[in-house]
């Protein structure tokens, strides 16, 4: 059956209408936090500054640094420059740059500006990227759920509702959008392109002669790096795909063709990013982070971006740190304290644990303990599940080594771990559809999903600028 016809049959099913309904509800949640109840810290336009720079034909911002900066004995002294700096911009040879990736400005801000004249704020860019990424992740889950469909349609639909709801609102995405600043745009853009790349990779695995989809996946992984440099880890998907094809194909030409299609787009993206850095800082490997005007002097020889000693503490915060219920019982019901300490492990935003507060993630732990690894699932389903597990774990390790912890970095790993939890939950429904435990499994999944969504949406009301 031709690939397009197969996917047309997918989208005319009632389950797809359910997906659309869930996505509209998720969009309403996102839009509420972006446009109706944004954080008190206000709106930024940093990616608009970068877009204006591109339209002017250069990479530095069209903002002249305050001359008083250069009168200081050290312009990078965060105590002395506080009143003069453009916060978290990079100051290099008398000009401002952004150490964030250029892709959000290039692919969204610049075309919209040229076509409509509209100057998109950073919060709108974050909303666009998060919405597209979530829709792609919804589609991936839907296609996998179709293969795991049970004979009890009502139970299958309830399982799909649970899975989609926790992915859309039960991770930290609502909190990310509550303060859609330039940091969040980079994270949301990387999330978007990674989700899109995984979706295209899944489509390719259904028909491994359609190399176009593999090329699109590679391109999307490369664009995710162009949004956020830490997404270099996304290359693990291409490496695992090559290993998977090599192990399941006796045709050498298929392996070679697959390698070319996955290597070329990613290489072009990395080459373009390297050239962008070279034009700005005379080195393809210098993103400008050490030139930031921030609350730390990152150019100091004693400063280290990654600190191995913080791994245990930060992993605890991201995975296990509990939220405390408010003693007054007032909305939004939770209370937490931001651990604002000194370098190397402060919290710039309140952080809380995935497994203790988003309990639907327990299905991810069950997946790790399941030696059968979904014997009833397809090879492609197992491959995607294991790949997401490895990628999410690597991102968690990476941000745990970072010198501070912050809520927004949770988006680097939580959607993928929650995605595996949802896929495995649907697999359990398939496994036990004829068992007396089926209703119990549905009830437990529904309760855990409801509390997960409750936690995610309620904490988003707290905002990034303050504790609940």
C-alpha positions as CSV (number, residue, x, y, z in Angstrom):
1,X,0.0,0.0,0.0
2,X,1.5,3.4,-1.0
3,X,2.7,5.4,2.0
4,X,0.4,8.4,1.4
5,X,-2.7,6.2,1.1
6,X,-1.8,4.5,4.3
7,X,-1.5,7.7,6.2
8,X,-4.7,9.0,4.6
9,X,-6.5,6.0,6.1
10,X,-4.9,6.9,9.5
11,X,-6.4,10.4,9.6
12,X,-10.0,9.5,8.6
13,X,-10.4,7.4,11.7
14,X,-12.3,8.6,14.7
15,X,-9.2,8.4,16.8
16,X,-7.7,11.2,14.7
17,X,-10.7,13.4,15.4
18,X,-10.0,12.7,19.1
19,X,-6.4,13.8,18.5
20,X,-7.5,17.1,16.9
21,X,-9.8,17.7,19.8
22,X,-7.1,17.1,22.4
23,X,-4.7,19.3,20.4
24,X,-7.2,22.2,20.4
25,X,-7.7,21.9,24.1
26,X,-3.9,21.9,24.6
27,X,-3.6,25.0,22.4
28,X,-6.2,26.7,24.6
29,X,-4.0,25.9,27.7
30,X,-0.9,27.2,25.9
31,X,-2.7,30.3,24.7
32,X,-4.0,31.1,28.2
33,X,-0.5,31.2,29.7
34,X,1.0,33.1,26.8
35,X,-1.7,35.7,26.1
36,X,-4.1,35.9,29.1
37,X,-1.9,35.0,32.1
38,X,1.7,35.7,31.2
39,X,4.4,36.0,33.7
40,X,5.0,39.4,35.4
41,X,8.5,39.7,34.0
42,X,7.1,41.1,30.7
43,X,7.9,40.5,27.0
44,X,11.3,40.4,25.3
45,X,12.3,40.9,21.7
46,X,15.8,39.4,21.5
47,X,15.1,37.2,18.5
48,X,13.5,40.2,16.9
49,X,16.8,42.1,17.5
50,X,18.6,39.2,15.8
51,X,16.1,39.2,12.9
52,X,16.6,42.9,12.4
53,X,20.4,42.3,12.3
54,X,20.0,39.6,9.6
55,X,17.8,42.0,7.6
56,X,20.5,44.6,7.9
57,X,23.1,42.2,6.5
58,X,25.1,41.4,9.6
59,X,25.1,39.2,12.7
60,X,25.6,41.8,15.5
61,X,22.5,43.4,17.0
62,X,21.4,46.9,15.9
63,X,21.8,48.1,19.5
64,X,24.7,50.3,20.5
65,X,26.2,49.2,23.9
66,X,26.0,51.9,26.6
67,X,29.3,53.8,26.4
68,X,29.6,53.6,30.2
69,X,30.3,49.9,29.8
70,X,33.6,50.6,28.3
71,X,34.6,53.1,31.0
72,X,34.5,50.3,33.6
73,X,37.7,48.6,34.6
74,X,36.1,45.3,33.5
75,X,32.9,45.5,31.4
76,X,32.1,41.9,32.3
77,X,32.0,42.5,36.0
78,X,28.3,41.6,36.7
79,X,28.1,43.9,39.7
80,X,29.4,47.0,38.0
81,X,27.7,46.5,34.6
82,X,24.2,45.7,36.0
83,X,22.8,49.1,35.2
84,X,24.3,49.4,31.7
85,X,24.2,45.9,30.2
86,X,21.8,44.2,27.8
87,X,21.2,41.3,30.0
88,X,22.6,38.0,28.7
89,X,23.7,39.4,25.4
90,X,27.2,38.7,24.4
91,X,29.6,41.7,24.2
92,X,32.4,41.2,21.7
93,X,34.7,43.8,20.1
94,X,32.3,46.6,21.0
95,X,29.1,45.0,19.6
96,X,26.2,42.9,21.0
97,X,25.6,39.4,19.8
98,X,23.3,36.6,20.9
99,X,24.8,33.2,21.9
100,X,21.4,31.6,21.2
101,X,21.0,29.7,17.9
102,X,19.9,31.7,14.8
103,X,17.2,29.3,13.5
104,X,14.1,30.9,15.3
105,X,14.9,34.3,13.9
106,X,15.8,33.0,10.4
107,X,12.9,30.6,9.9
108,X,10.0,32.4,11.6
109,X,10.7,36.0,12.6
110,X,12.4,37.1,9.3
111,X,9.8,35.6,6.9
112,X,6.9,36.9,9.0
113,X,8.5,40.4,9.1
114,X,9.1,40.4,5.4
115,X,5.7,39.2,4.4
116,X,3.5,41.0,6.9
117,X,5.6,43.7,8.6
118,X,4.7,42.1,12.0
119,X,7.5,42.1,14.7
120,X,6.8,38.9,16.6
121,X,7.6,39.0,20.3
122,X,9.6,36.2,21.8
123,X,6.5,34.8,23.6
124,X,4.7,34.4,20.3
125,X,7.7,32.6,18.8
126,X,7.7,30.2,21.9
127,X,4.0,29.6,21.4
128,X,4.4,28.8,17.7
129,X,7.3,26.4,18.2
130,X,5.7,24.6,21.2
131,X,2.4,24.2,19.5
132,X,4.0,22.7,16.3
133,X,6.2,20.4,18.4
134,X,3.4,19.1,20.5
135,X,1.3,18.4,17.4
136,X,4.1,16.4,15.9
137,X,4.5,14.5,19.1
138,X,0.7,13.9,19.2
139,X,0.9,12.5,15.7
140,X,3.8,10.2,16.6
141,X,1.8,8.8,19.6
142,X,-1.3,8.5,17.4
143,X,0.5,6.5,14.7
144,X,2.0,4.2,17.3
145,X,-1.3,3.9,19.2
146,X,-3.0,2.8,15.9
147,X,-0.6,-0.2,15.8
148,X,-1.3,-0.9,19.5
149,X,-5.0,-0.7,19.1
150,X,-7.1,-3.0,21.4
151,X,-10.4,-4.7,20.7
152,X,-12.0,-2.5,23.3
153,X,-12.3,0.8,21.4
154,X,-13.6,2.8,24.3
155,X,-10.6,1.7,26.4
156,X,-8.2,2.4,23.6
157,X,-9.7,5.9,23.3
158,X,-9.4,6.6,27.0
159,X,-5.8,5.4,26.9
160,X,-5.1,7.8,24.1
161,X,-6.7,10.7,25.9
162,X,-4.5,10.0,29.0
163,X,-1.3,9.8,26.9
164,X,-2.0,12.9,24.8
165,X,-3.0,15.0,27.9
166,X,0.1,14.3,29.9
167,X,2.3,15.0,26.9
168,X,0.6,18.3,26.1
169,X,0.0,19.7,29.6
170,X,1.6,17.3,32.1
171,X,5.2,18.2,31.5
172,X,6.7,21.6,32.0
173,X,5.5,23.1,28.7
174,X,2.8,25.3,30.3
175,X,5.4,26.7,32.7
176,X,7.7,27.3,29.8
177,X,5.1,29.3,28.0
178,X,4.1,31.3,31.1
179,X,7.4,33.2,30.6
180,X,8.1,33.2,26.9
181,X,11.4,35.0,26.9
182,X,14.4,34.5,24.6
183,X,15.6,31.5,26.6
184,X,12.3,29.8,26.1
185,X,12.2,30.5,22.4
186,X,15.5,28.5,21.9
187,X,14.2,25.6,24.0
188,X,10.8,25.6,22.3
189,X,12.4,25.7,18.9
190,X,14.7,22.8,19.7
191,X,11.7,20.8,21.1
192,X,9.7,21.6,18.0
193,X,12.3,20.4,15.5
194,X,13.3,17.4,17.5
195,X,9.6,16.2,17.7
196,X,9.3,16.8,14.0
197,X,12.4,14.9,13.3
198,X,11.3,11.9,15.3
199,X,7.9,11.9,13.5
200,X,9.7,11.9,10.1
201,X,12.0,9.1,11.3
202,X,9.0,7.0,12.3
203,X,7.4,7.5,8.9
204,X,10.7,6.5,7.2
205,X,10.8,3.3,9.3
206,X,7.5,2.3,8.0
207,X,8.9,2.2,4.5
208,X,12.7,2.3,4.4
209,X,12.9,3.0,0.7
210,X,11.4,6.4,1.2
211,X,14.7,8.2,1.9
212,X,13.1,11.6,1.6
213,X,11.6,11.2,5.1
214,X,15.0,10.2,6.5
215,X,16.5,13.3,5.0
216,X,13.8,15.5,6.5
217,X,14.4,13.9,9.9
218,X,18.1,14.6,9.6
219,X,17.4,18.2,8.6
220,X,15.1,18.7,11.6
221,X,17.7,17.3,14.0
222,X,20.2,19.7,12.5
223,X,17.7,22.6,12.9
224,X,17.2,21.7,16.6
225,X,20.9,22.2,17.1
226,X,20.6,25.5,15.4
227,X,18.1,26.5,18.1
228,X,19.9,25.1,21.1
229,X,23.5,23.8,20.9
230,X,22.9,21.2,23.6
231,X,20.7,19.3,21.1
232,X,23.8,18.0,19.5
233,X,22.8,14.9,21.4
234,X,20.0,14.4,18.8
235,X,22.6,12.9,16.5
236,X,22.1,9.7,18.6
237,X,18.8,9.1,16.7
238,X,20.6,9.0,13.4
239,X,23.4,6.7,14.8
240,X,20.8,4.3,16.3
241,X,18.8,4.4,13.0
242,X,21.9,3.5,11.0
243,X,22.6,0.6,13.4
244,X,19.0,-0.5,13.2
245,X,19.0,-0.5,9.4
246,X,22.4,-2.3,9.3
247,X,21.1,-5.0,11.5
248,X,17.8,-5.5,9.6
249,X,18.9,-5.1,6.0
250,X,21.1,-7.4,4.0
251,X,21.2,-5.0,1.1
252,X,24.4,-2.9,1.4
253,X,23.0,-0.2,-1.0
254,X,20.1,0.5,1.4
255,X,22.6,1.0,4.2
256,X,24.8,3.3,2.1
257,X,21.8,5.3,0.8
258,X,20.4,5.7,4.3
259,X,23.8,6.9,5.6
260,X,24.0,9.6,2.9
261,X,20.5,10.8,3.4
262,X,20.9,11.1,7.2
263,X,24.4,12.6,7.0
264,X,24.1,15.3,4.4
265,X,21.3,17.5,5.9
266,X,22.8,17.3,9.4
267,X,26.2,18.2,8.1
268,X,24.9,21.2,6.2
269,X,23.2,22.5,9.3
270,X,26.3,22.0,11.4
271,X,28.4,23.6,8.7
272,X,26.1,26.6,8.5
273,X,26.1,27.0,12.3
274,X,29.9,26.8,12.3
275,X,30.2,29.4,9.6
276,X,27.8,31.7,11.6
277,X,30.0,31.4,14.6
278,X,33.1,32.0,12.6
279,X,31.7,35.2,11.1
280,X,30.9,36.5,14.6
281,X,33.7,35.2,16.8
282,X,36.4,34.0,14.4
283,X,35.9,30.4,15.5
284,X,33.3,27.8,14.3
285,X,33.2,26.4,17.8
286,X,32.6,29.7,19.7
287,X,28.9,30.5,20.3
288,X,29.7,33.5,22.4
289,X,28.4,32.2,25.7
290,X,31.6,33.3,27.5
291,X,31.1,36.9,26.5
292,X,27.7,37.1,28.1
293,X,26.8,40.1,30.3
294,X,25.1,38.0,33.0
295,X,25.1,37.5,36.8
296,X,28.2,35.4,36.4
297,X,31.5,36.3,34.8
298,X,31.7,33.3,32.5
299,X,35.0,34.4,30.9
300,X,36.7,33.9,34.2
301,X,39.2,31.0,34.0
302,X,37.8,29.6,37.3
303,X,34.3,29.4,35.8
304,X,33.1,26.0,34.5
305,X,29.9,25.6,32.6
306,X,29.6,21.9,33.5
307,X,30.4,20.7,37.0
308,X,30.3,16.9,37.6
309,X,29.8,17.3,41.3
310,X,26.3,18.8,40.7
311,X,24.9,15.7,39.0
312,X,23.4,14.0,42.1
313,X,21.9,17.2,43.4
314,X,20.4,18.3,40.1
315,X,19.1,14.9,39.2
316,X,17.3,14.8,42.5
317,X,15.7,18.2,41.8
318,X,14.6,17.3,38.3
319,X,13.4,13.8,39.2
320,X,12.4,13.6,42.9
321,X,12.2,17.0,44.5
322,X,8.6,17.1,45.9
323,X,6.2,20.0,45.7
324,X,4.6,21.0,49.0
325,X,0.9,21.7,49.3
326,X,0.1,25.3,50.4
327,X,-0.9,25.4,54.1
328,X,-3.6,28.0,53.3
329,X,-5.2,25.9,50.6
330,X,-5.3,28.8,48.2
331,X,-5.0,28.6,44.5
332,X,-2.8,27.3,42.9
333,X,-2.4,25.0,45.9
334,X,1.4,24.4,45.8
335,X,4.2,25.9,47.7
336,X,7.9,25.7,46.9
337,X,11.1,27.4,47.8
338,X,13.7,28.5,45.2
339,X,17.2,27.3,46.2
340,X,19.0,30.5,45.1
341,X,22.6,29.8,46.2
342,X,26.0,30.6,44.9
343,X,27.9,29.1,42.0
344,X,28.0,26.2,41.0
345,X,24.4,25.0,41.8
346,X,21.7,27.7,42.3
347,X,18.1,27.5,41.1
348,X,17.3,30.3,38.8
349,X,13.7,29.1,38.8
350,X,11.9,26.8,41.2
351,X,12.5,23.2,40.2
352,X,10.5,20.1,41.1
353,X,10.7,16.4,40.4
354,X,9.2,14.5,37.5
355,X,8.4,11.2,39.1
356,X,7.2,12.6,42.4
357,X,4.8,15.2,40.9
358,X,4.0,13.9,37.5
359,X,3.1,10.3,38.5
360,X,2.1,9.1,35.1
361,X,5.8,8.9,34.5
362,X,5.8,5.7,36.6
363,X,4.9,3.9,33.3
364,X,8.4,4.9,32.1
365,X,9.9,3.2,35.1
366,X,7.8,0.1,34.4
367,X,9.1,0.1,30.8
368,X,12.7,0.1,32.1
369,X,11.9,-2.9,34.3
370,X,10.1,-4.8,31.6
371,X,12.5,-7.4,30.2
372,X,10.1,-8.4,27.4
373,X,10.5,-4.9,25.9
374,X,7.0,-5.0,24.2
375,X,7.1,-8.3,22.5
376,X,3.7,-7.6,21.1
377,X,4.8,-4.3,19.6
378,X,6.4,-3.8,16.3
379,X,10.2,-3.5,15.9
380,X,9.7,0.2,15.0
381,X,7.8,0.9,18.2
382,X,10.5,-0.7,20.3
383,X,13.1,1.2,18.4
384,X,11.4,4.6,19.0
385,X,10.8,3.8,22.6
386,X,14.3,2.8,23.3
387,X,15.7,5.7,21.3
388,X,13.6,8.2,23.2
389,X,14.7,6.6,26.5
390,X,18.3,6.9,25.6
391,X,18.0,10.5,24.4
392,X,16.0,11.7,27.4
393,X,18.5,10.1,29.7
394,X,21.4,11.7,28.0
395,X,19.7,15.1,28.1
396,X,19.0,14.6,31.8
397,X,22.6,13.8,32.5
398,X,23.7,16.8,30.5
399,X,21.5,19.4,32.3
400,X,22.4,17.8,35.7
401,X,26.0,18.6,35.0
402,X,25.2,22.2,34.2
403,X,26.3,24.7,36.8
404,X,22.7,25.7,37.8
405,X,19.3,24.1,37.7
406,X,16.2,25.8,36.3
407,X,12.7,24.8,35.5
408,X,12.8,25.5,31.8
409,X,15.6,23.0,31.2
410,X,13.2,20.2,32.3
411,X,11.6,20.5,28.8
412,X,14.9,19.1,27.4
413,X,14.0,15.6,28.8
414,X,10.5,15.5,30.2
415,X,8.4,15.3,26.9
416,X,10.5,12.3,25.7
417,X,10.3,10.4,29.0
418,X,6.6,11.1,29.2
419,X,6.2,10.0,25.6
420,X,7.8,6.7,26.4
421,X,5.5,6.4,29.4
422,X,2.5,7.0,27.2
423,X,3.5,4.5,24.6
424,X,4.2,1.9,27.2
425,X,0.8,2.5,28.8
426,X,-0.9,1.9,25.5
427,X,1.2,-1.3,25.1
428,X,0.0,-2.5,28.6
429,X,-3.6,-1.9,27.5
430,X,-2.9,-4.0,24.5
431,X,-1.3,-6.7,26.5
432,X,-4.0,-7.0,29.1
433,X,-7.1,-6.3,27.0
434,X,-8.5,-9.8,27.8
435,X,-7.4,-9.7,31.4
436,X,-9.4,-8.9,34.5
437,X,-6.9,-6.2,35.2
438,X,-7.9,-4.1,32.2
439,X,-10.4,-1.9,34.0
440,X,-8.0,-1.4,36.9
441,X,-5.2,-0.4,34.5
442,X,-7.5,2.1,32.8
443,X,-8.5,3.6,36.2
444,X,-5.0,3.8,37.4
445,X,-3.8,5.4,34.2
446,X,-6.6,7.9,34.3
447,X,-6.0,9.0,37.9
448,X,-2.2,9.3,37.3
449,X,-2.8,11.3,34.1
450,X,-5.3,13.6,35.8
451,X,-3.0,14.4,38.7
452,X,0.0,14.9,36.2
453,X,-2.0,17.4,34.2
454,X,-3.2,19.1,37.4
455,X,0.4,19.5,38.7
456,X,1.6,20.8,35.3
457,X,-1.1,23.4,34.9
458,X,-1.3,24.5,38.5
459,X,2.4,25.1,38.9
460,X,2.4,27.1,35.7
461,X,0.3,29.7,37.5
462,X,3.3,30.3,39.8
463,X,5.4,31.6,37.0
464,X,9.1,31.4,36.6
465,X,9.9,34.7,38.4
466,X,8.7,33.6,41.8
467,X,7.9,30.6,44.0
468,X,4.3,29.6,44.6
